[in-house]
C-alpha cells in the first residue's frame, strides 16, 4: 500500500514526500517505489528510526534523505537511529504535534525530525520556483543539504549527526542566491498559527477556513 501511495504521489506531481515510518526489514517494492519517485523529481525524506543502533528502511535506501533526531542540548537523541546512511539531523525531542481527535501533544522521535527537513525542502522548492530558478533534482537537493548543514560531532560526516544540523537560512542563501523571503512563507506560518488555535479549541477544520485565512492574511498585509 505504501509503495502504491508513493508512486501515485509522484505521478500526481508531488514535490516532497515525508515518510515518518520505518521497518527493520527491507522491502523491494518500497525500494523500487522510492527509486521511481526520485526519477520523477520527487524528494523523499525519511525518519532514521528509533532503534538507536541502526537506520531503518526506507531511510536506509540510497537517494532518500535520512534524518536523525536531535535533543534540546544539540546532541543526538538516545533513541535516534545512527549509521553511515544518516544524512542530516533535526530537532526530534518534545516537538509539538497534532494528536487525535483534536489535540496537540509533545512527541519525541525521528518521525518528528523528518518533517522539519521535509518542510525545509518544500520551502526551497517553492523559493526556487518563485525566483524563476530551475528545480533541483533529488541528488542536487541532498548535496545542498549536506553543504549547508551545521557540522556537529566529529568534523565532517559521522554516524550520529550525518553532515550536521539542517540550516534553512543558509540553504536559501547558498551559492549567492540570497533573496528576500517570498510572501508565501509568511502565509504558511500565519496559517499554522491559526490551525493550532482551532485544534486547541477542538474546532473542525474545513476547506472554507483556509480561504478565510487567506483573505485575513491579505488584509493584514
Secondary structure as UniProt FT lines:
FT   HELIX           2..11
FT   TURN            12..13
FT   STRAND          16..19
FT   HELIX           28..39
FT   TURN            40..41
FT   STRAND          43..47
FT   TURN            58..60
FT   TURN            62..63
FT   STRAND          65..70
FT   TURN            72..73
FT   TURN            78..79
FT   TURN            84..85
FT   STRAND          88..91
FT   STRAND          95..99
FT   TURN            100..102
FT   STRAND          103..107
FT   HELIX           110..130
FT   TURN            131..132
FT   HELIX           138..148
FT   TURN            159..161
FT   HELIX           168..173
FT   HELIX           174..176
FT   HELIX           183..200
FT   TURN            201..202
FT   HELIX           207..220
//
